[in-house]
């Protein structure tokens, strides 16, 4: 009885979690195999893989895949490298360091929709935005960022919001680092770069791996920033996989094709996770 008691106590939570995952996935698989358009609710015949064929032969499919992977990769580079530089700078004591840490971490607590509205109306607006004012102050023509560089603008917005998350993890990790080793290395004649390369960076290897894995999970499903700012355009230049699925489901009213797209997104996420874990997962092993 003592052997089975812990399993018995955990069983309700385990079953609930299993149903919470299996039921929506099963419904998605079911809808992906039938003709289910909300404009024609009575026509629900079985059509096999036609929904998948329709989704991946859509002209927006490959641009969406490329944009999704580009967005994930660029946000990871910007947030990890930027947060690493800032975290090392904040690791040294100076007047007002506590206030600086709070201000730098604050953007992470802003909702994605609010983040998009701030950048769209206050920063990137071509008439009264902050960037337009800076351009005009040096005699340059203001740039319509969301029109001319839609995907780059989305990457900037998301990087600004997610860099504080990486910064918080790195700062916390640096606080647990043995500073006596750094002092001993400096006394032995090591340069600042050598201390970073052989002491600081290995110490941050595991936090960097955690940040990359968590951010990748969220970046694959970015939606609010695209919906509020560019609407996936111009054309398909800022359309990612999540926005393409949204368009099929709530703009084309085709739940069957959207369900097929959702399953393709799940497969893509698993492929990305597989290679990501193989690349950085060794840093999570004690």
Residue pairs with C-beta under 8 A, 6 or more apart in sequence:
28 259
28 262
28 263
29 259
29 263
30 259
31 255
31 256
31 259
32 51
32 52
32 256
32 259
32 260
32 262
32 263
33 46
33 47
33 48
33 49
33 51
33 256
34 44
34 45
34 46
34 47
34 256
35 43
35 44
35 45
35 46
35 47
35 50
35 51
35 256
36 44
36 254
36 255
36 256
36 259
37 43
37 253
37 254
37 255
37 256
38 253
38 254
38 255
39 253
47 256
51 256
51 257
51 259
51 260
52 260
52 263
52 264
54 257
54 260
55 61
55 248
55 257
55 260
55 261
55 264
56 264
58 244
59 236
60 236
60 239
60 244
60 247
61 244
63 236
63 237
63 239
64 236
64 239
64 240
64 241
64 243
64 244
65 241
65 268
67 151
67 236
67 237
67 238
67 239
67 240
68 220
68 240
68 241
68 242
68 268
69 272
70 151
70 155
71 151
71 154
71 155
71 158
71 219
71 222
71 240
72 216
72 219
72 220
72 272
74 155
74 159
75 155
75 158
75 159
75 162
75 215
75 219
76 212
76 215
76 216
76 219
78 155
78 159
78 163
79 159
79 162
79 163
79 165
79 166
79 211
79 215
80 166
80 208
80 211
80 212
82 159
82 163
82 166
83 163
83 164
83 166
83 167
83 169
83 170
83 211
84 166
84 170
84 204
84 208
86 104
86 163
86 167
87 167
87 170
87 171
87 174
88 174
88 196
88 200
90 97
90 100
90 101
90 104
90 171
91 171
91 174
101 171
104 164
104 167
105 164
105 167
105 168
106 164
107 115
107 160
107 161
107 163
107 164
108 161
108 162
108 164
108 165
108 168
110 118
110 161
111 224
112 161
112 224
112 225
113 224
113 228
115 157
115 160
115 161
115 224
115 225
116 157
116 224
116 225
116 227
116 228
116 229
117 228
119 153
119 156
119 157
119 160
119 229
120 146
120 228
120 229
121 129
122 129
122 130
123 129
123 130
123 131
124 131
124 145
124 146
124 153
125 132
126 132
126 142
126 143
126 144
126 145
126 147
127 142
129 142
131 142
131 143
131 145
132 142
132 143
135 141
135 142
135 143
136 142
143 149
145 152
145 153
146 153
146 229
146 230
147 234
150 229
150 230
150 233
150 234
150 237
150 238
151 237
151 238
153 229
153 230
153 238
154 222
154 225
154 226
154 229
154 230
154 238
157 225
157 229
158 219
158 222
158 225
162 215
162 218
162 219
165 211
165 214
165 215
166 211
166 215
169 207
169 210
169 211
170 204
170 207
170 208
170 211
172 207
173 203
173 204
173 206
173 207
174 200
174 203
174 204
177 199
177 200
177 203
181 199
182 195
182 199
182 200
185 194
185 195
185 198
185 199
186 195
190 198
205 283
206 283
206 284
208 280
208 283
209 280
209 281
209 283
209 284
210 284
212 276
212 280
213 273
213 276
213 277
213 280
216 272
216 273
216 276
217 269
217 273
220 241
220 242
220 265
220 268
220 269
220 272
221 242
221 265
222 240
222 242
223 240
223 242
223 243
223 246
226 232
226 238
226 239
226 240
226 242
226 243
227 243
227 246
230 237
230 238
232 238
232 239
232 240
232 243
232 244
232 247
233 239
239 247
241 261
241 264
241 265
241 268
242 265
244 261
245 258
245 261
245 262
245 265
246 258
248 254
248 257
248 258
248 261
249 255
249 258
252 258
